Every structure is written in structure tokens, then in C-alpha cells.
């Protein structure tokens, strides 16, 4: 995650990940992430989410905070 952030030249505060604190939480990852980040989100913000798991499962979404 840090390598991707650096390569895209994104500011540290613009990239959030919690794998160090939570470990691999499988299908609960997105729910846990949303419960942590939405408390700080402000209306009008756009959040990009992505996840990659074992067995080459992945997903992504863009959310507009209202």
C-alpha cells in the first residue's frame, strides 16, 4: 500500500489502510473500513475503495459522501 501511494505521489493523509491493525479480515474488510473512515468523512468528499484477497478476488467502488 505504501509503495502504491508513493508511486502515485499521493499525500499520506489521502490514503488509508488498516491491515496492520486488523490483519486479513476477509469479507469483513470493507465493513470495518467504512465504520472507521465514515466517522471522519465530510459531505461532498469522494472515497475510492479497493480490496484484493486470496484466490485473486478483488473489488472496487467509488462513494460520494452525502
TAGIMO-V422501 format. One record per residue. N is the residue number from 1. PSI is psi in whole degrees, -180 to 180 (none if undefined). OMEGA is omega in degrees with one decimal (999 if undefined). BURIAL is 1 if it has 9 or more other C-alpha atoms within 8 Angstrom, else 0. Layout:
BEGIN
n = [N	N]
psi = [PSI	PSI]
omega = [OMEGA	OMEGA]
burial = [BURIAL	BURIAL]
END
This chain:
BEGIN
n = [1	2	3	4	5	6	7	8	9	10	11	12	13	14	15	16	17	18	19	20	21	22	23	24	25	26	27	28	29	30	31	32	33	34	35	36	37	38	39	40	41	42	43	44	45	46	47	48	49	50	51	52	53	54	55	56	57	58	59	60	61	62	63	64	65	66]
psi = [-43	-38	-41	-46	-45	-43	-36	-4	46	146	147	-41	-10	-3	126	131	150	16	-31	-37	-37	-25	-166	110	11	-128	-10	-6	-48	-42	-44	-45	-49	-39	-28	-42	-30	-23	-23	-13	148	149	138	-15	151	129	131	125	141	151	145	130	179	155	17	49	144	161	166	153	155	127	137	124	128	none]
omega = [180.0	178.8	178.1	178.8	-179.9	-178.7	178.5	179.4	177.7	177.7	-178.6	-177.2	179.9	-179.4	-178.3	171.7	-172.8	-176.0	178.4	-179.3	-171.5	-172.5	179.5	-177.8	174.3	-174.0	178.4	-173.5	-176.7	179.6	177.8	178.7	-178.6	179.7	179.4	-170.8	-176.4	178.0	-179.9	-176.3	179.5	177.7	-179.4	177.7	175.8	-178.9	174.0	-178.3	171.9	179.4	178.2	-177.0	177.9	-177.4	-178.8	170.7	-179.7	172.1	179.4	178.6	173.0	-178.7	170.6	-179.5	178.5	999]
burial = [0	0	0	0	1	0	0	0	0	1	0	0	0	0	0	0	0	0	0	0	0	0	0	0	0	0	0	0	1	0	0	0	1	0	0	0	0	0	0	0	0	0	0	0	0	0	0	0	0	0	1	0	0	0	0	0	0	0	0	0	0	0	0	1	1	0]
END
